[in-house]
Structures are given as C-alpha cells and as structure tokens.
Amino acid sequence: MTYCLGILTREGLVLGSDSRTNAGYDDVTVCRKMHQFVTPGERAFILLCSGSLSLSQSVLTLLDRDFQRGAGLAVAATMYDAARVVGEQVRHVSALDRRDLERDGYRYNVHIILGGQIRGEPHRLYLVYPQGNPLSAAEESPYLQIGESKYGRPILDRGISYDQTTLEEAAKYALISLDSTMRSNVTVGPPIDLAVYVADEFRITRHRRFGPLDPDLTAVRVQWEQTLRKGVRDLPTVRFGGE
Amino acid sequence: MTYCLGILTREGLVLGSDSRTNAGYDDVTVCRKMHQFVTPGERAFILLCSGSLSLSQSVLTLLDRDFQRGAGLAVAATMYDAARVVGEQVRHVSALDRRDLERDGYRYNVHIILGGQIRGEPHRLYLVYPQGNPLSAAEESPYLQIGESKYGRPILDRGISYDQTTLEEAAKYALISLDSTMRSNVTVGPPIDLAVYVADEFRITRHRRFGPLDPDLTAVRVQWEQTLRKGVRDLPTVRFGGE
C-alpha cells in the first residue's frame, strides 16, 4: 500500500509520500515514491506514485527518457499539458502491460500526483488516473490524495485552506496526515519524503526525508498526541439524559 | 454507508452510531442503528448494526422475538454466549436470504457490535461477522468499529487506553470519531446515538441522540477544530535541508 498527498495553497505546493511497498504480506520493501523533474529557473515538477511499483517505474522511466532529450515534461507549455504528458505515458504503459495483467486477474493500477510550475504559468496540482485523464486541485478542494487516503483525511478537511494556510503550516498538516496513516495501517511506512515548492521559485529548495527514528518526526508525533489528548480532556463533558 | 463504534474500558462501555442509510445515491433515509435489550438489574445489551438494513432488521426482529419470550439474549449465561446467540440469528437470516441476494450480485453483508454485561460476569464488547463468528475487544485492542471505519480511527489510536481512559473521555473520543467521519463522508450522517454503559449497573442510564443542529455537538465540533488548528500552529516548524 501507499499514501501520498499534495496540497495546493496560494503560496505554493506541499507534497508528501511514504516509502513502503509490498507484493503480498511477506514481501515488503522500501521504495521512493517522490520524483523530481527540474529545469532550474524555468520549470519544476514533483511526481508522487501509488499502485503497482512495476507500472509506476515504467511510467517514470519513459517520462525521464523524454525529459533528458528535451521532450515531454521538458517542453510542456502549461501544467495542464504536463498532466497530459504524464497521462500519455500512463496510457503507453497500459498498452504495453494491461492485457497480460488482466489475464492473470490483476488490475492496471497506477495513480500519479503531479505538482509544479512552468515559468509564465501559475503553480498547479493534478491527479492522473490509471486511464490517463487528469484531475486538478482547486481553491475549494485544495488537496489531492492517492493510495490509503482515508486515515489521513480528517485532519486535512479540518485545517487546509487555499487562501489561509501558509506553506509552513501545510507542511505540518502533511506530516501529521502521513504519520496518522502510518500509525493506523502497517502497509504505509517510513521513510517519509516531504517537499515544499514555493511559487515562482522554479526549483525545489525544500526537501526532507524522515526516517523511522527521525528525532524531529518523533517530537512532532509526541507533541501532536499530547495536543489531541489534552484537547479531548478540555472538551465539555457530554451531557446525557436518562432513557 | 454506516459508521458505528464500541469502546471497552475498565469502567464500562461507550457505543456510538450514525443514522444514515442509503440504497443507492438517491435513496437516503434516517434509521436508528443502536438497539437495547435490557432486563434491569440483571443484564443489559446494546447492539449496533451495519450492512444491509433489510438484513440487520431481520436479525434484530428475531433476537427481539426470542428476548420477549425469555429465550436467546434473555437467558445467555455469558457475554460470549450472547455473542453466539447474535451469530446464530445472523446465520439464520443468511439461510433465509443469502442465496437470493448472491444470485443478483449482492453480498450478504451484516456486521453487528454487541456490548453489555450479565450479572456475575464482566462487561464485554464483541463484533459479530456476517458469517456469525464473534470477535472480542481486549485490553490491548479496546475498541471495535464497523462500516466506514478509517476516517474515525486515528483519533482512537492516539487516545484510547483500556486502563487509563475514563468513560467521560471515551464518550468524547466516540463523538469526535463519529463527527470526523460525517465530515469526510456524506454517506455517514446524523443523528448520532451515543450510549454509555457503566460496569455493574445492568441498565442503560446514559443515552443521547444528537441531531444535526444539536448545540452541544456544534460546540464540540467548533472547539475541536480550533484545538487542531492551534495544535498544528504550535508544532515546531519543519526544518528542510536543500536538495
């Protein structure tokens, strides 16, 4: 399983991912799910992947091959075009692998979050479905999730606002959302990759990988748990009538 | 959809349920999912149901018929026996309906949480599966959920302890868990039924139904959201290295 999320605010983007991948319960490994494509000063993209690792690897390999030779993401004119470039490779790999997967009862499963910015265009956040079609985040729905998304969603629903949430705060929300999911589902696990893209920077200057014993992550986890427990204690006592 | 939960602590039990039921997106109604069977001073049971309303209604009708004539839950010697009584009716309804449901592509889907106590026995909490087999909550895993369980789970994982959580606190955790789920999934909805069973009381003295505009529920929701937002602001700023 996997959990990745992207948050879109007026100031920029926050993207986060776990690193656990498993083929069955007894075949669990660590794998990076966050990838960057950057032409400094001109364009910067971050991709997050969930689904079959074999399929997302193929999509990334093809995207990288095109990028290195100055095609695909290297020349997309808008973020919408970039999302379409990703969708084209999702469809390309579908053409290569889907039939043989489905014959043996596997679904063609690859979801990709794409965040970034191209000079002259606003920063944007997209989700590309296994069918290749793109969905955009919006001011009213400023975050996107893929994989095991439910455990980490309530904190985002309560806190994230496109207009009011700062990038510093959004990074904390992403970290808590990821940590809560790891706590409730063992198939989502560390390290956590967290990246912040500041609008109009056209490079990724803030990235961090949190291992399972990272002292900063541990401090956040402990403080957050204390906050929740104290918050519950401080709520008014529930009043009951008899029955 | 449905969300119900039961919490087991040293002091007693807390049970909570939403009230939304839907047969398709355009057929949504309100339905009580919490039911009591009580012989005051001797035994008290609370049942919570998820799954097909038609099936859980049948199970409850058969349990009530037996209870009224002094059989079934009225005479079960232990909570384990009571869970087996519920499981027998789940299997009885399966024998009546499963074949015709599956012929038309429906699953036989009914999950039941059973909490309560019989004089001379400890209070216990069970989950009865659609196959009729019972699972018990334990000191190390002191809560059980049925239905749309993921959104409301992280707060329980962070806060509930069999030994240390008071019934007053457990009631607040249940309310927050239910409210967070309603916020993130529109197929889970009010009113919320919340009941507290105090060990060795052998009657249900604390029950409350919270409608969508209940001022106490609204106050809890507002205060909780403020707690979360302030809690995130107060976390240490995430430090990033460059990349």
Interface residues (C-beta under 8 A of the other chain):
Chain A: Q36 K150 Y151 G152 R153 P154 I155 D157 R158 G159 E168 E169 A171 K172 Y173 L175 I176 S180 T181 R183 S184 L194 V196 I204 T205 R206 H207 R208 D216 A219 V220 Q223 W224 E225 T227 L228 R229 G231 V232 R233 D234 L235 P236 T237 V238 R239 F240 G241 G242 E243
Chain B: Q36 K150 Y151 G152 R153 P154 I155 D157 R158 G159 E168 E169 A171 K172 Y173 L175 I176 S180 T181 R183 S184 L194 V196 I204 T205 R206 H207 R208 D216 A219 V220 Q223 W224 E225 T227 L228 R229 G231 V232 R233 D234 L235 P236 T237 V238 R239 F240 G241 G242 E243
